[in-house]
Amino acid sequence: MVAAKRWTTAIWQWLEGNARTHPDEIQHAAKVAVWARWIFLSGCLFLLAYRPAIDLYSYTALSLLAVAFLTLNLGLHVRLLLKKPISWSWMLVASAIEVFMIASVITIGNGFEHFFFVAFYPSLALIAVAFTSIVMWVMWTTLVALIYTAISVFVGSGVDIEMREEKVLFARILTMYLVVLVVNLISRIERIRRRAAVRSERLLLEDRVRVSRTIHDTSAQAAYMVNLGIESAIDLADKSNEQLMSTLEATSNLAKSAMWELRKPLNMASIFEGKTIGDVLRSHIGTFTAITSVPAELSISGGEEELDVETRAVLYSVAHNALTNAFRHAEATSVDVILEFDSARIRLTVRDNGIGLPDDFEVRGHGIPNMRSDAERIGGRLSVQSGEALVGTAVVCEIPYAQLPKGD
């Protein structure tokens, strides 16, 4: 028992080591496979129902196989609709069941003479997409070829040597290898292109991080020193001169605003480096309080799932712009940022206790329209609540998980 378990573990680890395909590629292959199976199953059911020329036993057996095949594909389709991941192991198990069903149909249909062997080709093609290892797809194709050869030789009338049907069998098996080889070659070319694109994107992100840090070390530091000078001038100025005090305070707020905007690309770089949106917002909100002296607190509920860069960037941008509005226009004395993760969506709320928004805020400026556009670009929705019973303003961004790609 222990030895069998050890061997099973070793085989599974070997399979896992050879399944290097990116999860997004497997997910896409699973979607294509599901729809291909529906089309194929529809054609088979039509042939089964249209003028059947088989005995009751074969008809019953084929009907049961069709039901089993339908159940398998329905289960995979539901999993895809629920946005649950399809791993390489799912693909392998589904393909194994598929091969068994195809072999069963050929066996019931008198072996070599039955046309259903063509169903092996798309099944093998999907394995070539799911597994990058040449050893893996060669072994799988060889296993399928051996199964088909055994059925062709030992079921029904077998392979007629006098009619040279062994050549036909050889051609069919050779076609299996050629189909898998061509599909694997195309997949490999696409993976090479994808790696090149990822490499270029990584270099671009590194440049962004470098530029952000340069901004922080130069412009942001200069703005900070300017603001210190202005605050010193406020302390030394004649408080009775209202015009001077108003000008200095306005200039101080302008310097703080510049410092705050210069922090945006720096913390955005943390997103490109792979930090979670919760960690990035926690740091950014702390910076907001330190620069503006407006208390801001972050509360997070639920567990943050792995999110792609674009989704985290949009959430970060919405939070930053809402905080900017709270400081520049709302005259807020406190801001609450609430990040919620539930089973169906992500919800970001930025609420301040300021003076609220004017009735025509939708047509004033570009801040809120830009936030709404960003949210809608990734399938989300942005709403703004202000006035009436609500004190201040609340900016709410909701993004359903169903609209999101998986994390990087």
NORQUI-V467274 format. One record per residue. N is the residue number from 1. RES is the residue in one letter. SS is DSSP state (H for helix, E for strand, - for the rest). PHI is phi in degrees with one decimal (NA if undefined). D_FIRST is the distance of its C-alpha to the first C-alpha in whole Angstrom. Layout:
n=<N/N>
res=<RES/RES>
ss=<SS/SS>
phi=<PHI/PHI>
d_first=<D_FIRST/D_FIRST>
//
This chain:
n=<1/2/3/4/5/6/7/8/9/10/11/12/13/14/15/16/17/18/19/20/21/22/23/24/25/26/27/28/29/30/31/32/33/34/35/36/37/38/39/40/41/42/43/44/45/46/47/48/49/50/51/52/53/54/55/56/57/58/59/60/61/62/63/64/65/66/67/68/69/70/71/72/73/74/75/76/77/78/79/80/81/82/83/84/85/86/87/88/89/90/91/92/93/94/95/96/97/98/99/100/101/102/103/104/105/106/107/108/109/110/111/112/113/114/115/116/117/118/119/120/121/122/123/124/125/126/127/128/129/130/131/132/133/134/135/136/137/138/139/140/141/142/143/144/145/146/147/148/149/150/151/152/153/154/155/156/157/158/159/160/161/162/163/164/165/166/167/168/169/170/171/172/173/174/175/176/177/178/179/180/181/182/183/184/185/186/187/188/189/190/191/192/193/194/195/196/197/198/199/200/201/202/203/204/205/206/207/208/209/210/211/212/213/214/215/216/217/218/219/220/221/222/223/224/225/226/227/228/229/230/231/232/233/234/235/236/237/238/239/240/241/242/243/244/245/246/247/248/249/250/251/252/253/254/255/256/257/258/259/260/261/262/263/264/265/266/267/268/269/270/271/272/273/274/275/276/277/278/279/280/281/282/283/284/285/286/287/288/289/290/291/292/293/294/295/296/297/298/299/300/301/302/303/304/305/306/307/308/309/310/311/312/313/314/315/316/317/318/319/320/321/322/323/324/325/326/327/328/329/330/331/332/333/334/335/336/337/338/339/340/341/342/343/344/345/346/347/348/349/350/351/352/353/354/355/356/357/358/359/360/361/362/363/364/365/366/367/368/369/370/371/372/373/374/375/376/377/378/379/380/381/382/383/384/385/386/387/388/389/390/391/392/393/394/395/396/397/398/399/400/401/402/403/404/405/406/407/408>
res=<M/V/A/A/K/R/W/T/T/A/I/W/Q/W/L/E/G/N/A/R/T/H/P/D/E/I/Q/H/A/A/K/V/A/V/W/A/R/W/I/F/L/S/G/C/L/F/L/L/A/Y/R/P/A/I/D/L/Y/S/Y/T/A/L/S/L/L/A/V/A/F/L/T/L/N/L/G/L/H/V/R/L/L/L/K/K/P/I/S/W/S/W/M/L/V/A/S/A/I/E/V/F/M/I/A/S/V/I/T/I/G/N/G/F/E/H/F/F/F/V/A/F/Y/P/S/L/A/L/I/A/V/A/F/T/S/I/V/M/W/V/M/W/T/T/L/V/A/L/I/Y/T/A/I/S/V/F/V/G/S/G/V/D/I/E/M/R/E/E/K/V/L/F/A/R/I/L/T/M/Y/L/V/V/L/V/V/N/L/I/S/R/I/E/R/I/R/R/R/A/A/V/R/S/E/R/L/L/L/E/D/R/V/R/V/S/R/T/I/H/D/T/S/A/Q/A/A/Y/M/V/N/L/G/I/E/S/A/I/D/L/A/D/K/S/N/E/Q/L/M/S/T/L/E/A/T/S/N/L/A/K/S/A/M/W/E/L/R/K/P/L/N/M/A/S/I/F/E/G/K/T/I/G/D/V/L/R/S/H/I/G/T/F/T/A/I/T/S/V/P/A/E/L/S/I/S/G/G/E/E/E/L/D/V/E/T/R/A/V/L/Y/S/V/A/H/N/A/L/T/N/A/F/R/H/A/E/A/T/S/V/D/V/I/L/E/F/D/S/A/R/I/R/L/T/V/R/D/N/G/I/G/L/P/D/D/F/E/V/R/G/H/G/I/P/N/M/R/S/D/A/E/R/I/G/G/R/L/S/V/Q/S/G/E/A/L/V/G/T/A/V/V/C/E/I/P/Y/A/Q/L/P/K/G/D>
ss=<-/H/H/H/H/H/H/H/H/H/H/H/H/H/H/H/H/H/-/-/-/-/H/H/H/H/H/H/H/H/H/H/H/H/H/H/H/H/H/H/H/H/H/H/H/H/H/H/H/-/-/-/-/-/-/H/H/H/H/H/H/H/H/H/H/H/H/H/H/H/H/H/H/H/H/H/H/H/H/H/H/-/-/-/-/-/-/H/H/H/H/H/H/H/H/H/H/H/H/H/H/H/H/H/H/H/H/H/-/-/H/H/H/-/H/H/H/H/H/H/H/H/H/H/H/H/H/H/H/H/-/-/-/H/H/H/H/H/H/H/H/H/H/H/H/H/H/H/H/H/H/H/H/H/-/-/-/-/-/-/-/-/-/-/H/H/H/H/H/H/H/H/H/H/H/H/H/H/H/H/H/H/H/H/H/H/H/H/H/H/H/H/H/H/H/H/H/H/H/H/H/H/H/H/H/H/H/H/H/H/H/H/H/H/H/H/H/H/H/H/H/H/H/H/H/H/H/H/H/H/H/H/H/H/H/H/-/-/-/-/-/H/H/H/H/H/H/H/H/H/H/H/H/H/H/H/H/H/H/H/H/H/H/H/H/H/H/H/H/H/H/H/-/-/-/-/H/H/H/H/H/H/H/H/H/H/H/H/H/H/H/H/-/-/E/E/E/E/E/E/E/-/-/-/-/-/E/-/H/H/H/H/H/H/H/H/H/H/H/H/H/H/H/H/H/H/H/H/-/-/-/-/-/E/E/E/E/E/E/E/E/-/-/-/E/E/E/E/E/E/E/E/-/-/-/-/-/-/-/-/H/H/H/-/-/-/H/H/H/H/H/H/H/H/H/H/H/-/-/E/E/E/E/E/E/E/-/-/-/-/-/-/E/E/E/E/E/E/E/E/H/H/H/-/-/E/-/->
phi=<NA/-64.3/-64.9/-63.9/-64.6/-65.5/-65.3/-61.7/-63.2/-64.1/-64.3/-64.2/-65.1/-65.1/-61.5/-62.7/-68.7/-95.8/-98.0/-94.3/-66.1/-64.0/-53.7/-64.2/-68.9/-64.8/-61.0/-66.2/-61.7/-64.8/-63.7/-61.3/-63.5/-61.4/-70.4/-63.8/-66.3/-62.4/-63.5/-64.1/-65.1/-62.1/-63.8/-66.5/-65.1/-63.2/-65.4/-69.5/-88.0/-87.3/46.6/-62.3/-119.9/-128.2/-76.0/-62.5/-61.5/-64.4/-62.2/-65.8/-63.2/-65.7/-63.4/-64.2/-63.4/-63.1/-64.6/-63.3/-64.7/-62.8/-62.7/-59.0/-69.2/-63.5/-61.5/-66.2/-65.9/-62.2/-61.8/-66.7/-64.0/-83.2/62.5/-89.3/-69.5/-108.0/-87.9/-61.2/-66.9/-61.8/-62.2/-66.6/-64.4/-61.4/-66.7/-63.4/-63.5/-62.1/-61.8/-60.3/-67.3/-63.0/-61.9/-65.7/-63.1/-65.1/-63.9/-64.9/-89.4/80.4/70.6/-56.4/-74.9/-81.2/-75.1/-68.5/-60.2/-62.1/-67.2/-64.1/-63.3/-64.1/-63.2/-69.2/-61.3/-67.7/-64.9/-65.0/-76.6/-74.9/-120.5/-82.6/-70.7/-63.5/-58.7/-64.4/-72.2/-65.4/-63.6/-67.2/-64.3/-64.1/-61.2/-64.6/-63.2/-65.0/-61.7/-66.5/-63.6/-61.9/-64.0/-63.4/-81.6/-104.1/-105.5/67.2/-83.3/71.0/-96.1/-83.8/-66.9/-63.5/-88.3/58.6/-73.4/-63.7/-68.0/-64.2/-61.5/-61.6/-64.2/-64.8/-68.3/-61.2/-63.1/-57.1/-65.0/-66.7/-60.4/-65.0/-62.8/-64.5/-63.5/-64.2/-64.3/-62.9/-62.3/-64.7/-62.7/-64.8/-66.6/-62.3/-63.1/-65.3/-62.1/-64.0/-66.5/-64.0/-62.6/-64.1/-64.7/-63.8/-63.4/-64.3/-64.9/-63.0/-64.9/-62.9/-61.3/-64.0/-64.2/-61.4/-69.4/-64.2/-59.8/-64.1/-77.0/-117.0/-62.7/-64.4/-65.8/-63.5/-61.8/-62.9/-67.1/-61.2/-65.0/-60.5/-63.7/-64.9/-65.6/-65.2/-64.3/-63.3/-65.9/-88.7/-73.2/-74.0/-65.7/-76.5/-85.8/-63.6/-65.4/-64.5/-62.6/-63.8/-66.3/-65.0/-65.2/-65.2/-66.1/-62.3/-64.2/-65.5/-65.4/-62.8/-62.3/-64.9/-60.3/-64.8/-66.9/-70.0/-78.7/-58.9/-66.9/-66.9/-74.6/-62.1/-60.8/-64.2/-65.7/-66.0/-82.8/105.3/-71.5/-71.7/-65.4/-62.3/-66.6/-66.5/-66.0/-60.2/-67.8/-66.6/-69.5/-61.2/-64.5/-57.2/-65.4/-64.4/-80.8/-94.2/66.8/-96.1/-61.2/-136.2/-127.2/-113.1/-125.5/-123.1/-125.5/83.2/-94.8/-75.2/-83.3/-69.6/-114.5/-72.7/-60.6/-63.4/-64.8/-63.0/-65.1/-66.2/-60.6/-63.1/-64.5/-62.1/-62.3/-61.7/-66.1/-66.7/-64.8/-61.0/-62.8/-62.8/-79.6/-76.8/-116.8/-86.3/55.3/-74.8/-108.3/-160.8/-137.2/-114.5/-115.2/-120.6/-116.6/-118.3/-118.9/-117.6/-71.2/-117.6/-160.6/-111.5/-130.6/-112.5/-124.1/-118.3/-121.0/-117.8/-109.2/-80.9/-83.9/85.6/-108.9/-70.2/-62.0/-99.3/-61.9/-65.0/-104.5/-97.5/68.5/-119.7/-59.3/-68.4/-57.6/-66.5/-62.0/-64.5/-63.6/-62.3/-64.8/-69.5/-62.7/-107.9/85.4/-99.2/-143.5/-119.4/-128.6/-125.0/-116.5/-157.4/81.2/53.8/-77.9/-84.2/-87.8/82.7/-135.9/-126.1/-103.8/-121.8/-117.7/-117.8/-130.1/-67.5/-60.9/-62.2/-89.4/-98.0/-75.9/-75.1/-65.2/-70.6>
d_first=<0/4/5/5/6/9/10/11/12/14/15/16/18/20/21/22/24/26/27/30/32/34/33/37/37/33/35/38/36/34/38/39/36/37/41/40/38/40/43/41/40/44/45/42/43/47/46/44/47/50/51/48/48/45/44/43/39/39/41/39/35/37/38/34/33/36/35/31/33/35/33/31/34/35/32/32/36/36/34/36/39/37/37/34/32/30/28/27/23/25/27/25/23/27/27/24/26/29/28/27/30/32/31/31/35/35/34/36/39/39/37/39/42/41/42/39/37/39/37/35/37/37/33/33/35/34/31/33/34/31/30/32/30/31/28/26/29/30/26/26/30/29/26/29/31/29/28/32/33/31/32/36/36/34/35/39/42/39/41/45/45/49/49/47/45/42/44/44/40/40/42/40/37/39/40/37/36/40/39/36/38/41/39/37/40/42/39/39/43/43/40/43/46/44/43/46/47/45/46/50/49/48/51/53/51/51/55/55/54/56/59/58/58/61/63/62/63/67/68/66/67/71/70/69/72/75/73/74/77/78/77/79/82/81/82/85/86/89/88/91/91/89/89/87/85/84/83/81/79/79/78/75/74/74/72/70/69/69/66/64/64/63/60/59/58/56/54/53/52/49/48/48/46/43/44/44/47/46/47/49/51/51/53/55/56/57/59/61/62/63/65/67/67/66/63/60/56/53/51/47/45/42/39/40/38/38/42/43/46/49/48/48/51/53/52/53/56/57/57/59/61/62/62/65/67/66/68/70/72/70/72/69/68/64/62/58/55/53/49/47/44/43/40/43/45/47/50/52/55/58/61/64/67/70/73/71/71/74/75/75/72/70/73/73/72/68/66/65/65/63/60/60/60/57/55/56/54/51/51/52/55/58/60/63/64/68/71/71/69/67/68/68/65/62/60/57/54/52/49/47/43/43/46/44/42/39/39/40>
//
